[in-house]
Amino acid sequence: MTLSVVLLPFLSRTSIRKTVWLAMARFLAGFCYLLAAWKPELQPYAFWVFLGGLPGSVVYPLLTSVYHENYPHRIRGQLFAWASMVTMASSAALLYVVD
């Protein structure tokens, strides 16, 4: 999250849309997690998991801005809550299936 203070002003000056930056960050995180899954030792696994967590945490303020631009003011809280609940439910369901 500390990196977002430096990174977000830079991202705002580019002509690339915020949603594209978010998609690239999610893709990079997923790629790092995929590499972590292939590592049998603890040290390389921990490195790739740590590296995969960076893009996701850096762009949270950017995600808040996207929600602000795309969700109507009156029901923004409800839509954000629904999006959060769907994310949590799908994560729990996947954990149940994998376990």
C-alpha positions in Angstrom: 0.0 0.0 0.0 2.9 2.4 0.6 4.0 1.9 -3.0 0.6 3.2 -4.2 1.5 6.7 -2.9 4.3 6.9 -5.4 2.7 4.8 -8.2 -0.7 6.2 -8.5 0.3 9.8 -9.5 2.5 8.2 -12.2 -0.5 6.0 -13.4 -2.8 9.0 -13.5 -0.5 10.9 -15.9 -0.5 8.1 -18.5 -3.2 7.8 -21.2 -3.9 4.2 -20.2 -7.3 3.7 -18.5 -7.4 2.7 -14.9 -9.2 -0.6 -15.7 -6.4 -1.6 -18.0 -3.9 -1.0 -15.2 -6.0 -3.1 -12.9 -6.3 -5.9 -15.4 -2.5 -5.9 -15.9 -1.9 -6.0 -12.2 -4.3 -8.9 -11.7 -2.6 -10.8 -14.6 0.8 -10.2 -13.1 -0.3 -11.4 -9.7 -1.9 -14.5 -11.2 1.2 -15.2 -13.2 3.3 -15.0 -10.0 0.9 -17.3 -8.1 1.1 -19.8 -11.0 4.9 -19.8 -10.8 4.6 -20.2 -7.0 2.4 -23.3 -7.5 5.2 -25.0 -9.5 7.9 -24.5 -6.9 8.4 -27.5 -4.5 10.7 -25.7 -2.1 9.6 -23.1 0.5 11.9 -20.2 -0.4 11.0 -19.9 -4.1 7.3 -20.5 -3.2 7.4 -17.7 -0.6 9.2 -15.4 -3.0 6.6 -15.8 -5.8 3.7 -15.5 -3.4 5.1 -12.3 -2.0 5.8 -10.9 -5.5 2.3 -11.8 -6.5 0.8 -10.0 -3.6 2.4 -6.7 -4.5 0.4 -5.7 -7.6 -2.9 -6.6 -5.9 -2.2 -4.4 -2.9 -0.8 -1.5 -4.8 -3.9 -0.9 -7.0 -6.6 -0.9 -4.2 -6.8 2.9 -4.3 -7.1 2.7 -8.1 -9.9 0.2 -7.7 -11.7 2.6 -5.3 -11.5 5.3 -8.0 -13.0 2.9 -10.6 -15.9 2.1 -8.3 -16.4 5.8 -7.7 -16.6 6.5 -11.5 -18.8 3.6 -12.5 -21.2 3.1 -9.6 -24.1 5.5 -9.1 -23.8 7.7 -6.0 -27.0 6.6 -4.4 -26.4 2.9 -4.5 -22.6 2.7 -4.6 -22.4 1.1 -1.1 -24.9 -1.6 -2.0 -23.2 -2.5 -5.2 -19.8 -2.5 -3.6 -21.2 -4.8 -0.8 -22.6 -7.2 -3.4 -19.4 -7.3 -5.3 -17.5 -8.0 -2.1 -19.9 -10.7 -1.0 -19.7 -12.4 -4.4 -15.9 -12.3 -4.2 -15.9 -13.8 -0.7 -18.5 -16.5 -1.6 -16.6 -17.5 -4.7 -13.3 -17.7 -2.8 -14.9 -19.8 -0.1 -16.5 -22.1 -2.7 -13.2 -22.6 -4.4 -11.5 -23.3 -1.2 -14.1 -25.9 -0.4 -13.7 -27.5 -3.8 -9.9 -27.5 -3.7 -9.8 -28.8 -0.1 
